[in-house]
Amino acid sequence: MGPRILVLDDDDLIRDVVSARLVRQGYAVSSAGTIAEARRVLAGSHPDAALLDIRLPDGDGSQLLQELAQEGDVPCIMMTAHATVTSAVEALKLGAQDYLEKPFSLERLEATLAATLERTRLRREVRALRKQRGLSGEVIGTSPAMRQALELAERVAPAGSATVLLLGETGTGKGVMARLIHRLSPRAEGPFVNVTCSALAETLMESELFGHERGAFTDARALKRGLVEVAAGGTLFLDEIGELSLGVQSKLLRFIEDRTFRRVGGTDDLQVDVRIVAATNRRLEEEVAGGRFRADLFYRLRVLPIELPPLRHRASDIPLLATAFIERFNAEFGKRVEGFSPEALEMLEQHTWPGNVRELLNVIERAVLLTEGRTISEGVLPPEITHSPTPPGGAGSLVLGPEGIDLDDLERSLLLEALSRAEGNRTEAGRLLGLSRHQIRNRLRKYGVET
């Protein structure tokens, strides 16, 4: 059975036409003509969404909107023939997801309802993922590649002394993953110290990591504890470790092997209990071959490597991440953005994301700032998103004959072939076509394909 929808309208014809159309689309529909009738329906079932008229014989549909908003996560779409700017703004302020002015087309109603249900599903899934891992950050993902990385992180985190190496392109979330490993480890109550290894020169980096004694050099007027001491009992995150000089690499290797070190200018060996999590966007094998990275340190770090996939390899996670970022920036900017138009979401899913998750974060921050209503449209997305180039192996690999080609026929044929190979599995068919679950569902509906 499909999603449960409540239709509240005092016009019998509109109520019957809308209900019949939604039933044909696979929804389970309950209808009512008054607020009292709607409350009786709600007493027996909890809808996944509600279509509410504003002017009703026994009151204002906004009353029911407020009740549903207080009781739970039931997205509401308001319907009225008396649309004004004031009533539309008030309905949105009270929590309505969207607003339809009568007369509206059934196609527009279906598209609005589908988009509303998709936004609600994404928000619920983001909350479930966060609750599952006890997180407030953006460690979000259900794609196979991301699940594999997360499962490995969750397995190695309890081994509180084991060194972990995070690999991946810039912007894939290595810092966020390092914090996840820390929070899931026995060291969660200890400090998490983040060191960017490219930030300082060799002499300063050694002092920053291991500290220095008073008088060790000209400006060393007092003893300074290094960051390895500050991180005692917790986690030391060495970001961009491939940038360290060979001299500092040598001292770091000794520390990783026996947890002892000397401050700059010191003679005593000091010992500290700390976990090392390192990260790099470089291919350390190539750095070793080029003599820029110590082989013994590389092998010591590579005990538990975790590869974070680039965003272009986990397109199905884009709606989840984008929804999580909307919630973050809503709280930061005092906005009430709910989600995306179908066109904007599809553009996000089709972009190649050379900057990975960090680029997506910046795009959503901009979009939330520029959006006036509840829905992010393609108009507030930057040009590099709205004019994404055709990916390699796309249309450029086809030959256009003298008679031209019907793109709809081509797309439908490819869709059917992918479904056939996947034995009707939509997720697998989407993987074969490079489409997300949202995009597959839209195309199935567009071409009337049943799996």
N, C-alpha and C positions, 0 to 999 in steps of 0.2 A: 504494500500500500504506500502511496506517495505521501508527501507532506500534508498535514491537516490544516485547512484554511477555514476561518470564520468569515462569512460575508454578512455584514449588517447594513441593510438599506430598506427604507420604508416603501420604496417603489417596487411593486411585485414584479414588473416586467424586467427591470434592471437586475433585481436579485436573481430571478430565474435564469436570465440569459447568461449572466456572469457565472453562476453556479454550474450551469450545464457545460459551459465552455471549459471551466477548470476541471470538471469531472472527466471530460474527454481527454484532457492533457495529463490525466493520471493522479490528480489531487483528490484527497478526501475532504469533502466540503460539508460544513454545517452552516445553515443560514438562519437569519432572524430579521424581523421587521421593526423591533423596538429594542431599547436598551434592556428592558426587563426580560424579554425573550433571550437576548444575547447572554445575560447573566445566568439564565437557566442552562443554556448550552455549555457555558464555561464551567458550571458546577459539575458537569459530567465528563468533560474532556479538556485537555490543555492543547490549544492550537499551536502550530508552528509559525503562523502569521495571521494577521487579521486585516480585512478590508472594511473600513468603517466610514459610513456616511456621517456628515456633521450635523445636519438638521434632521431631527427625528421627532416623532409624535410625543415622546415622553422625556425629551431633554436634548442634550448636545452630545454628539459622539466623542467629543474631547473628554467628557467625564470618564467614559470607558477607557479611552486612551491612557488617562492618568492612572486608573486602577490597574490596567495591565502593566504599565511601566513600573508600578510599585511592587506588584506581585512577582514579576519574573521577566525573563528575557523573551517577550513576545513582540516581534516587530510589527508595527502597524502602518498601513497606508491609508491616508484619508481620502474620501471621495465626496465631492460636493458640486452642486450646480450653482452655488452662490459664492464662487471663489473671489476673494479679494486678497490684496497683498497682506492686509492685517491678519486675516484668518489663517493664511498660509504660514506666516511667520510664527503666529501663536501655536499652531499645530506642531511645527518643527521644534519650537522651544519646549513643548511639553513632551517631546520624545518621538514624534512621528518620523518614520524613515523616509517617507516620500508623500507626494500630494498630487492627486489626479483631479482635473477639472472636467466635469461632464459637459458635453458628451465626449467620451474618450473612446479610442478604438480598442477592441479586444486584444489586438496585437501589442499595443502599448501597455495594456494592463498586464499581459503575460510577461513582457520583458521587464517591467518594473517589479513584478512579484518575484521573478526568477533572480534578478539582481539583489533584491532585498534578502531572499533566503540564502543566497550565496554569501553575502556579507555577514549574515548572522552565523552561518556555519563556520566561516573563517574565524570569527571572534571566539566562538565556543571552542574551536580546535586549538587556537592559540592559548586560551585559558587552561585547557586540559593539559597541553604540553608543559606549560609553566608549573601547574600544580603537580604534575608527574615528577618533575625534576626539582621542585622547590625553588624555582628561579624567578628573578625579577628582570633579568636581562633578555637578550635576543638570541639565545641558543635555541633556535627554532628550526625544525626540518623533519619531514617525513619521507623525503626521497631516499631511494636505496643507498646512494653514496653518502648522504648525510647521516642516515641511520647507522651505517657501518662505523663512521667516525665517532658518533655519539656513544654507541654501544661499547666501542673499544675504550673511550675515555671513562665511561662509567665502570668498566672492569678494572682499569689500571688505577683509578683514583684511590681506592682503599689501600693500595700498597704505598703507604705514606712516604717511604724513603726512595722509591724507584724513580730514576731520572726519566723524563718524558721529552721527546722531540716532536714538535708540531711543525708540519711542512705544508706549504701552500702558497698560492700567489698573494700579492699584497691585497688587503681588503677582504680576505675570506673569513676573517673572524678568529684569528689565532689567539689574540688577546682575550676575547670572550671565552674561548674554549679553555684557556689556561685558568681563568677564574672559576670556571665550572669544575675543573679537576680539583682545584683548591677547596671549593665549597663542599665537594663530595668526599673529601679525604678526612682522615683523623686529625689533620692539621687545620681544620676549618676555623677553629677559634683563634688560631695564631695569625700573624700578619701575612699579607700578600704584598710583596715588594716588587714593583715593575721597574726594570732597568732597560733602557733603550741603548743598545751597545754601539750604535752609530753616532751617539750624541756628543761624545767627548774624545779628545786626543788620547793616545796611548798612556802617557804619564798620568793624566787626570783620571782616566778610566780605572787604572790600577788602584789609585787612591780612593776613588769612589766605591769600588767593590770591596777592597780589603782594609781601608782606613789607613791612617798614618800616625806615627809617633810625633810628639812635639819636637821641632827642630829637624825633622826629616828633610825638609827643603826650605827655601827662603821664607815662604808665607805660612809655614806650618807652625803657628804660634801656640797651638794647643793640640792635645791628642784628639783624634777624630775616629769614631767607630765607623767601619765600612758597612755597606748595605747587606753583606752576608751576615754580619752580627745583628743588624736591625731586623733581619728576617728570621732570626732564631726561633725555632718552634713552629715556623710557618713555611711559606713557599717563596722562593726567589725566581721570578720570571725574567729570563734573559731574552728579550726580544731582539730580532735582527742579529743573532749571534754570529752569523757569517761575516759581520763587519769588524769583529775583534781583531786586533793585531796579533801576530804570532807570539809576541812576548807575553801578552795578557792571556792568550790561549794556554800557554805553558803553565802559568800559575793557576788558571782555572781547572786544568786537568788534574793537578795535584790536589786541589780542594775537593773535586768531585770524587776522587779515588779514596781519600782518607779523612775528608772533612776537616782538614787542618790547613792553616794559612799563617802568614806573617804580615803584620801591617808594614807599610812602606817605612823604612828606617828602623824597623824593629828587629829583635834577635830571638824573641820567644815564639814558639809555635802555639797557636791558639786553636781551639776546637769548637765547632758549633754544629748543632743539629738543624739542618735545613734541607728542604726538598728543592731540587733543580728542575724547572720546566723551561726548556729553550724553544725558540721558534726562529724560522728563517724562510724567506721567499727564494733563496738561492738553492741551486742544486749542489749540495755539499760534496758529492762525488767529483764533480767537475772542479770545485775549488781545491780539493785534495790533489787531484791530478795536476793542477796548475801551480801547486806549491803554496797556495794562499791560505790553506786550512790544514791543521795538523791531522794526520790520519788517525793517530791514537785517540785524540779528542773526539773525532768524528765517530769512531767505533764505540767509544764510551757513551756518547750521547744517544746513539741509535739503538739503545736497548729496547725502548718502547716507542717506535715512531708512529705518529698518527697523521695521515694525509687529509687535509681539508679540501673538499672539491670546490672548484670555481663555480660561481653562480650560474654560468651558462650550462653547466652539467647537472644542475638541479633546478630546472625551470619550474617544476611543480611546487617548489617551496616559495616561489616569488610572492604569490598571494598571501601566504601565511606571514612571511617576513614583513611585507608591506602593511598588513593589518596590524601587526605588533608595533610597527613604527608609527602608524597613525595614532594608536593609543598613547604612545610615548609623547608625541608632539601635541596631541590634544591636551594632555595634562600640563605640558610645559607652556603652551601658548593660550590656554583657556578656551580652546575651540571645541566644537562638537561634530567633527567630521566622522561619518559613519563608514565610508567605503568608496568604491570606484564605479564609474559608469562601465558597462561592458566593453566599450571601445577603449577606454583608458587602461583597463585591466589587460586587455589583449595586447596593447602596445607594450606594456611592461613585460609581459611574458615573451614577447618576440624580440626584445632588445638583447644584444649580446653581452652587455654588462662587463666591459673591460676593467672597470674599477671594482667589480664584485659587490659584496654586501655593503661596503662603505659607500659606493656610488649610489646604490639603491636608497640607503639611509638619507643621503643628501637630497636626492630627488623627492623623496616623500616629505622631508622637512620643508622644502620649497613649495610643494603642492599643498600641504596643510596650511601654510602661511597665506597662500594666494586664494584658497577656496573660500567662497563666501557662504555657501550653503552646507548641505550634508554630504554631497557627493563630489568626489574628485573627477573632473572631466579631462578629456585629452587637451583642452585648451590651456590648462595650467602646467602641463608637462613640458620640459625643455625640448628644444628642437632635435637634439640627438636621440630622443626617445620617439618622438612623433614621426621622424624620418629615418628610422632604422634601416640600414642597408640589408639587401637580401643576403641571407647567410650562404656560405659556400655550399655548393651542391644543390642549390635551390633552383629557381627558374632558369639560371644561367646554363644549367646542364641540359635543358630541353631545346629542341630544334623547332622553330616556328615555321610550319609549312606555308605554301602560298595561299591555302584556303583559310588560314588562321586556326584558332583552337577555341573550344568552349571550356573556359577555366572551371566552371561549376561541374561539368561532366568529368573533367580530369580530377578535380578534388574528390568528387564522390567515388570515382573508381579507386583512387588511392586509399580512401577511407575504407571501402569495402574489402580491398585486398589486405589491408592491415588488420581488420577485424577477423578476416578469414585465417590469416596466419596466427593470430593471437587466440583463435578458437572462441571469439566473442568477448575476450577479456578487454575491457576498455582501457585499463591502466597500461597493459602491455601494448595495445594498439597505439596509445598515445606515445609510448616510448619509441616505437618504430617510426612514428611520424614526427617526433620531436615536439609534440603538443602536450599541454598540461591537461589535467582532468577537466578543468573548466572549458578549455578550447574544444576538447573532444565532445563534451556534452552539447555545446552550442552547435557543432557541425552535425551531430546525430539528429538534433531537433530540426536544423535547417533542411536537411535532405530526407527527413522522415524515415531514418534508418532504425530498425529494431534489431537489438543484438540477441 
